[in-house]
Amino acid sequence: MKLRTGIIGGTSLFDTTLMSGCMAEEVNTRYGDVCIFVCSGFAFIPRHGRDRNIPPHRINHRANMMAFKELGIDRVIGVTSVGSLKEEIRPGTLLVPHDYISLCNVPTFFDDELVHVTPCLSEDLRHELIEAANSLDIPVIARGVYFQSVGPRLETKAEVQFMKHYADVVGMSMGAEATLAAELGIRYANLSSVDNYAHGIMGEELDYRKIVDAASRSRAMVEQVLMRVIYGQRAAER
């Protein structure tokens, strides 16, 4: 079966039925080796590695995107856990960004060429994600700006106060993935799970363990949306 869709996500997707029957392979690229799971109709890259031990600032984004390219993938869905920068965007909801801000440490494939790529997100793929969520009666926010920060630490209160004037959610990976996908001619869209309020938005102390637990609770919604996009109506029968 020719693979068309790539999914790149965090560790919470490992424990879903979406991954049932997937086989792990290693793809060797000029930028590094990538563990990739070949599944029925799609390929999955665990962003933090098979052993779930790669921190955000050490993710090899170039190798990941090139692995998709070498497999012939022409569209990629990035699944991310994000913090909300707005009180009205509540944890426990899904958001499909329409744009992003990534000002620091943006990777590129053009280290030795003068090439300027205009980054963008795939409107067609965005709409597929939104329509899938709507068809399943899963609440989804159809627009939003994603601000990519630099991990591994979380953001300071002052940084969050700055970000909230320009963006709606904050995370550590989408901007890099979307930019590299654009350089390779791969359509890219993102499905963000809003798992916490960013530092200082609601005055509560952030705890990374609680963020991971919240992402696990959102896992079922994310899985259903992905299955509907990949398998269509057949997803209801799985």
C-alpha positions in Angstrom: 0.0 0.0 0.0 1.4 3.4 -0.9 1.5 5.6 2.1 0.2 9.1 1.7 -0.3 10.5 5.2 2.4 11.0 7.9 1.6 11.7 11.5 4.2 13.1 13.9 3.2 13.3 17.6 4.1 12.9 21.2 4.3 9.9 23.4 0.5 9.8 24.2 -0.3 8.4 20.7 1.7 5.2 21.5 -1.2 3.9 23.6 -4.0 4.2 21.2 -5.8 1.8 18.9 -4.6 3.9 16.0 -1.2 2.3 16.5 -2.6 -1.3 16.4 -0.6 -3.5 14.0 2.0 -0.8 13.3 5.6 -2.1 12.6 8.7 -0.1 13.6 11.3 0.6 11.0 14.5 2.7 10.9 14.8 5.2 8.1 18.3 6.4 7.4 18.5 10.0 6.2 21.5 12.3 5.6 20.4 14.2 8.7 20.2 11.2 11.0 18.3 8.0 11.6 14.6 8.0 12.4 12.4 5.5 14.1 9.1 5.3 12.1 6.1 3.2 12.5 4.5 2.0 9.3 0.8 1.5 9.8 -2.3 0.7 7.8 -2.6 3.8 5.5 -0.2 6.1 7.3 3.3 6.4 8.9 3.9 7.7 12.4 7.0 9.3 13.8 7.2 9.6 17.6 8.6 13.1 18.0 10.4 12.2 21.3 11.7 8.9 20.0 10.7 5.3 20.4 12.0 5.3 24.0 10.2 8.6 24.7 13.5 10.2 25.9 14.3 12.9 23.3 13.7 16.4 24.9 12.2 19.2 22.8 15.5 21.0 22.2 17.1 17.9 20.8 14.4 16.7 18.4 16.0 16.2 15.0 13.3 17.9 13.0 15.2 17.8 9.7 15.7 14.0 9.9 12.0 13.5 10.8 10.7 15.5 7.9 13.2 14.1 5.4 12.2 10.5 6.5 8.6 11.4 5.5 9.8 12.8 2.2 11.8 9.6 1.4 8.8 7.5 2.1 6.8 9.4 -0.4 4.5 11.0 2.2 2.8 14.1 0.7 0.9 15.4 3.7 1.8 15.5 7.4 -0.4 16.0 10.5 1.5 17.3 13.5 -0.1 16.5 16.8 1.0 18.7 19.6 0.2 19.5 23.3 -0.1 23.2 23.8 -0.7 25.8 26.5 -3.5 28.3 26.2 -2.6 32.0 26.0 -6.2 33.1 26.3 -8.7 32.6 29.1 -11.4 31.7 26.7 -9.4 28.8 25.1 -9.9 26.3 27.8 -7.9 23.1 28.5 -9.6 20.0 27.2 -10.3 21.4 23.8 -8.7 20.9 20.4 -7.4 23.7 18.2 -6.3 23.7 14.5 -3.9 26.6 14.0 -4.1 28.7 10.8 -0.8 30.4 11.3 2.3 30.4 13.6 5.1 32.5 15.0 8.6 31.0 15.3 11.3 33.5 15.8 14.2 31.5 17.2 16.2 28.4 16.2 14.2 27.7 13.0 15.8 24.7 11.2 16.2 24.7 7.5 17.4 22.4 4.7 19.1 25.3 2.9 22.3 25.7 4.9 24.4 26.2 1.7 21.9 27.8 -0.6 20.2 31.2 -0.8 16.6 30.1 -0.7 13.7 31.9 1.0 10.6 29.7 1.5 7.3 31.3 2.4 5.9 29.1 5.2 2.3 28.2 5.3 -0.2 25.6 6.6 -2.3 23.5 4.3 -5.8 24.9 4.2 -7.1 21.6 2.7 -5.7 19.5 5.4 -6.7 22.0 8.1 -10.3 21.7 6.8 -10.2 17.9 6.9 -9.2 18.0 10.6 -11.9 20.5 11.4 -14.6 18.7 9.5 -13.6 15.4 11.1 -13.9 16.9 14.6 -17.3 18.4 13.7 -18.6 15.2 12.3 -17.7 13.5 15.6 -19.2 16.3 17.7 -15.8 17.0 19.2 -15.4 20.7 20.1 -12.7 22.2 18.0 -11.4 25.8 17.6 -10.9 26.3 13.8 -8.4 29.1 13.9 -5.6 30.2 16.1 -2.0 31.3 16.1 0.6 28.9 17.5 3.7 30.5 19.1 6.7 28.2 19.1 8.9 28.8 22.2 12.4 27.2 22.8 12.4 24.2 25.2 13.0 22.4 27.3 11.9 24.9 30.0 8.4 26.3 30.1 7.8 30.0 29.4 8.2 32.7 32.0 5.2 34.8 33.0 6.7 37.8 31.3 7.1 35.8 28.0 3.6 34.6 28.2 2.3 38.2 28.7 4.2 39.1 25.5 3.0 36.1 23.5 -0.7 36.5 24.3 -0.9 39.7 22.4 0.1 37.9 19.2 -0.8 34.3 19.6 -3.4 32.0 21.0 -1.5 28.9 22.1 2.2 28.1 22.8 4.2 25.0 22.2 7.7 23.8 21.2 7.7 22.1 17.9 5.1 23.0 15.3 6.8 26.0 13.7 10.0 23.9 13.0 8.0 21.1 11.5 5.8 23.3 9.3 8.7 25.3 8.0 10.7 22.2 7.0 7.6 20.6 5.4 7.2 23.7 3.3 10.8 23.5 2.2 10.2 19.9 1.1 6.9 20.6 -0.6 4.9 18.5 1.9 1.5 19.8 3.0 1.4 20.2 6.7 -1.4 21.0 9.3 -1.5 20.8 13.0 -3.9 19.4 15.6 -3.2 20.9 18.9 -4.5 19.5 22.2 -4.9 22.4 24.7 -3.8 20.8 27.9 -3.1 23.7 30.3 -3.1 27.4 30.6 0.3 29.0 30.0 2.3 30.3 32.9 0.5 33.1 34.7 -2.7 33.2 32.6 -4.9 31.9 35.4 -2.5 32.4 38.3 -2.0 28.6 38.9 1.4 27.0 39.2 2.4 24.9 36.2 3.4 21.3 36.8 4.9 19.3 33.8 3.5 16.0 35.2 0.0 17.5 35.2 0.4 18.7 31.6 1.4 15.1 30.5 -1.6 13.7 32.4 -3.9 16.2 30.7 -2.6 15.3 27.3 -3.4 11.6 28.1 -7.0 12.6 28.9 -7.3 14.4 25.5 -5.9 11.3 23.7 -9.3 9.8 22.8 -10.5 12.9 21.0 -7.2 13.3 19.1 -7.3 9.6 18.1 -10.9 9.8 16.9 -10.2 12.8 14.7 -7.1 11.2 13.2 -8.9 8.0 12.4 -11.7 9.9 10.7 -9.2 11.8 8.5 -7.2 8.7 7.6 -10.0 6.1 7.3 -13.1 8.3 6.7 -16.4 6.6 7.6 -14.6 3.3 8.2 -13.2 4.8 11.4 -16.6 4.3 13.0 -16.4 0.6 12.4 -12.9 0.1 13.9 
